[in-house]
Amino acid sequence: MLRAMSTYEVRRSAVIPAPAEDVFPLVNSFHEWTKWSPWETVDPGMSRRYFGNEAGVGAGYEWSGNRKAGSGTMEIVESEPSSRIHVRLQFTKPFKALNPTTFTFTPVPGGTEVNWVMTGENKGAAKLFALLMNMDKLVGSDFERGLKSLSEAVAARKS
């Protein structure tokens, strides 16, 4: 019998060759996500709406796109400068899900280690989906692409 875990975690990290002060602002403002988010190119016709603050706690972003992009909202609920950002990520399509997401920025030799962690629960339609798909395999490669793009976006800002 197939069994789905009731909770999951997707975690990826990368060392970005820049100080945390240079990396943090690109994650702390959803206006900057268009430069590095792995999902920005999934649907060229995706509609976006920003709400709340420009950056930091209270900054919000709402999107609606094709079947691959889905729809939902993100809001920064915690922001510790150059250290940690906690995002309340809520999907409305393809199925409803709440996925708390955290970015941490740790100084290391050669730059900043950025950890990107998303957690969630498998309930309802998501539980059925989890029987067939591994969330780490499904989203992990997106996180890897996003961290690579984040590194490139930081480098582009410095040049």
C-alpha positions as CSV (number, residue, x, y, z in Angstrom):
1,M,0.0,0.0,0.0
2,L,1.3,3.4,-0.9
3,R,1.6,5.8,2.0
4,A,2.2,9.6,1.9
5,M,4.1,11.4,4.7
6,S,1.7,13.9,6.4
7,T,4.5,16.6,6.3
8,Y,7.4,17.3,4.1
9,E,10.4,19.6,3.9
10,V,12.3,20.8,0.8
11,R,15.7,22.2,1.6
12,R,18.5,23.5,-0.6
13,S,21.5,25.7,0.1
14,A,24.3,27.4,-1.9
15,V,27.2,29.6,-1.1
16,I,26.9,32.9,-3.0
17,P,30.2,34.7,-3.4
18,A,29.0,38.0,-1.9
19,P,28.3,39.4,1.6
20,A,24.8,38.8,3.1
21,E,24.2,42.5,2.9
22,D,24.3,42.2,-0.9
23,V,22.2,39.0,-1.2
24,F,19.5,39.7,1.4
25,P,17.7,42.7,-0.4
26,L,17.0,40.5,-3.5
27,V,15.0,38.1,-1.3
28,N,13.5,40.7,1.1
29,S,11.5,42.5,-1.7
30,F,9.2,40.6,-4.0
31,H,9.8,43.3,-6.6
32,E,13.4,41.8,-6.9
33,W,12.2,38.2,-7.3
34,T,11.6,38.7,-11.0
35,K,15.5,38.7,-11.3
36,W,16.0,35.3,-9.8
37,S,12.9,33.3,-8.9
38,P,12.8,30.0,-10.8
39,W,9.1,30.4,-11.4
40,E,9.0,33.8,-13.0
41,T,9.5,32.3,-16.5
42,V,7.0,29.4,-16.1
43,D,4.2,31.5,-17.6
44,P,5.1,34.7,-19.6
45,G,1.5,35.9,-19.3
46,M,1.3,35.5,-15.5
47,S,-0.4,38.3,-13.6
48,R,1.3,39.7,-10.6
49,R,0.2,42.1,-7.9
50,Y,2.3,43.6,-5.1
51,F,0.7,44.7,-1.9
52,G,1.7,46.0,1.5
53,N,5.2,47.2,2.2
54,E,7.9,47.6,-0.5
55,A,10.2,45.2,1.4
56,G,10.4,43.3,4.7
57,V,7.6,42.4,7.1
58,G,4.2,43.1,5.4
59,A,5.5,43.0,1.9
60,G,3.2,40.9,-0.3
61,Y,2.9,39.3,-3.7
62,E,0.0,37.7,-5.4
63,W,0.2,35.7,-8.7
64,S,-2.1,33.9,-11.1
65,G,-0.9,32.0,-14.1
66,N,-1.3,29.0,-16.2
67,R,-1.6,25.4,-15.0
68,K,2.1,25.2,-14.3
69,A,2.3,28.5,-12.5
70,G,-0.9,28.1,-10.5
71,S,-1.9,30.9,-8.2
72,G,-1.4,32.1,-4.6
73,T,0.1,34.7,-2.4
74,M,3.3,35.3,-0.5
75,E,3.8,37.6,2.5
76,I,7.0,38.3,4.4
77,V,6.1,37.7,8.1
78,E,9.5,38.0,9.6
79,S,12.6,39.8,8.4
80,E,15.9,40.0,10.3
81,P,18.3,42.1,8.2
82,S,21.0,40.1,6.4
83,S,20.1,37.1,8.5
84,R,16.6,35.5,8.0
85,I,13.4,36.0,6.1
86,H,10.2,34.0,6.8
87,V,7.5,33.9,4.1
88,R,3.9,32.8,4.4
89,L,3.4,31.1,1.1
90,Q,-0.2,30.1,0.3
91,F,-1.2,28.3,-2.9
92,T,-4.8,28.5,-4.1
93,K,-4.2,26.5,-7.4
94,P,-3.6,23.8,-8.5
95,F,-4.6,22.9,-4.9
96,K,-4.9,24.8,-1.6
97,A,-1.7,24.6,0.5
98,L,0.1,26.6,3.1
99,N,3.9,26.3,2.8
100,P,5.9,28.2,5.4
101,T,9.2,29.1,3.7
102,T,12.4,30.4,5.3
103,F,15.6,31.9,3.9
104,T,18.7,32.1,6.1
105,F,21.9,34.0,5.3
106,T,25.0,32.8,7.0
107,P,28.5,34.4,6.5
108,V,31.0,31.7,5.4
109,P,34.5,31.8,3.9
110,G,33.9,32.8,0.3
111,G,30.6,34.5,0.7
112,T,27.2,33.8,2.2
113,E,25.5,30.4,2.6
114,V,21.8,30.8,1.7
115,N,19.5,28.1,3.0
116,W,16.0,27.9,1.4
117,V,13.6,25.7,3.3
118,M,9.9,25.1,2.5
119,T,7.7,22.9,4.7
120,G,4.1,21.7,4.2
121,E,1.4,19.2,5.1
122,N,-0.1,16.7,2.8
123,K,-3.9,17.1,3.2
124,G,-6.8,16.6,0.9
125,A,-5.8,16.6,-2.8
126,A,-2.2,17.3,-1.9
127,K,-2.2,14.0,0.0
128,L,-3.2,12.1,-3.1
129,F,-0.7,14.1,-5.1
130,A,2.1,13.1,-2.6
131,L,1.4,9.4,-3.2
132,L,2.5,9.9,-6.8
133,M,5.1,12.8,-6.5
134,N,7.9,13.4,-4.1
135,M,7.9,17.2,-3.2
136,D,11.6,17.2,-2.8
137,K,12.2,15.9,-6.3
138,L,9.4,18.1,-7.7
139,V,10.5,21.4,-6.1
140,G,14.2,20.8,-5.1
141,S,15.5,21.4,-8.7
142,D,13.5,24.7,-8.8
143,F,15.3,25.7,-5.5
144,E,18.6,24.8,-7.0
145,R,17.9,26.8,-10.2
146,G,16.7,29.7,-8.0
147,L,19.8,29.8,-5.9
148,K,22.0,29.8,-9.0
149,S,19.9,32.7,-10.5
150,L,20.1,34.5,-7.1
151,S,23.9,34.3,-7.3
152,E,23.9,35.6,-10.9
153,A,21.5,38.4,-9.9
154,V,23.9,39.5,-7.1
155,A,26.9,39.4,-9.4
156,A,24.9,41.5,-12.0
157,R,24.1,44.2,-9.4
158,K,27.8,44.5,-8.5
159,S,29.0,44.9,-12.1
